[in-house]
């Protein structure tokens, strides 16, 4: 994946930019709803290193959930948060199924 592009690069490409904090994302109502849907009280994210989210695979497996389905559901919900331009599950990256972005 490599490091994320600097905000100045995104601005030069015509993309509106800003910053989100891990706490803000984790406390979004749609993320809270997703955790309830999957029966995960806490611990869905093991690490959040902007702009990357790393899921806790042990928690997901412990709940008997599909990692790929969980990634897709999370990416779908993340895209609804104002300020997130793209969310791509790692399973999609591994298949080479990339979104058309600058």
C-alpha positions in Angstrom: 0.0 0.0 0.0 2.7 2.5 0.9 2.3 5.7 2.8 -0.7 7.9 2.2 -0.4 10.8 -0.1 0.0 14.2 1.6 -3.0 16.4 1.8 -1.3 18.9 -0.6 -1.2 16.2 -3.3 -4.9 15.5 -2.9 -5.7 19.2 -3.0 -3.6 19.5 -6.2 -5.7 16.7 -7.7 -8.9 18.6 -6.9 -10.0 16.6 -3.9 -11.5 18.3 -0.9 -9.4 17.4 2.1 -9.6 17.5 5.9 -8.7 15.4 8.9 -10.5 12.9 10.9 -9.5 11.5 14.3 -9.8 7.8 15.2 -12.0 8.7 18.1 -14.4 10.6 15.9 -14.7 7.8 13.4 -15.2 5.1 16.1 -17.9 7.2 17.8 -19.9 7.8 14.6 -23.5 6.5 15.0 -23.2 4.3 11.9 -20.0 2.6 13.3 -21.8 2.1 16.7 -24.7 0.5 14.8 -22.3 -1.7 12.9 -20.7 -2.9 16.1 -24.2 -3.7 17.5 -25.1 -5.5 14.3 -22.0 -7.7 14.6 -22.3 -8.1 18.4 -19.0 -6.3 19.1 -19.1 -4.0 22.1 -15.5 -2.8 21.6 -12.4 -3.8 19.8 -13.5 -3.8 16.2 -10.4 -1.7 15.3 -7.1 -3.0 16.6 -5.2 0.0 15.1 -6.2 3.1 13.3 -3.3 4.8 11.6 -4.7 7.5 9.5 -5.9 6.8 6.8 -5.7 3.1 7.5 -8.0 1.0 9.7 -6.9 -2.4 10.9 -9.5 -4.7 12.2 -9.1 -7.1 15.1 -9.3 -10.4 13.3 -9.4 -12.3 16.6 -12.5 -10.5 17.7 -14.1 -11.0 14.3 -13.3 -14.7 14.2 -14.4 -15.1 17.9 -17.8 -13.8 16.9 -18.0 -16.3 14.0 -18.0 -13.5 11.5 -16.6 -13.5 8.0 -13.6 -11.2 7.8 -14.4 -10.3 4.1 -18.1 -9.5 4.9 -17.0 -7.4 8.0 -14.5 -5.5 5.9 -17.1 -4.8 3.2 -19.7 -3.7 5.7 -17.3 -1.4 7.4 -16.1 0.1 4.2 -19.7 0.7 3.1 -20.5 2.5 6.3 -17.2 4.5 6.4 -18.1 5.9 3.0 -21.2 7.5 4.6 -19.0 9.6 7.0 -18.5 13.2 5.9 -14.8 13.6 5.2 -14.1 10.0 4.0 -13.6 9.9 0.2 -12.8 6.2 -0.2 -12.8 3.1 1.9 -11.4 -0.1 0.3 -11.4 -3.4 2.1 -8.1 -5.3 2.1 -9.9 -8.3 0.6 -10.8 -6.1 -2.4 -7.2 -4.9 -2.7 -5.9 -8.5 -2.7 -8.3 -9.2 -5.6 -7.1 -6.1 -7.5 -10.6 -4.7 -7.3 -9.7 -1.0 -6.8 -11.9 2.0 -7.0 -11.5 4.6 -9.7 -9.9 7.4 -7.8 -7.3 10.1 -8.5 
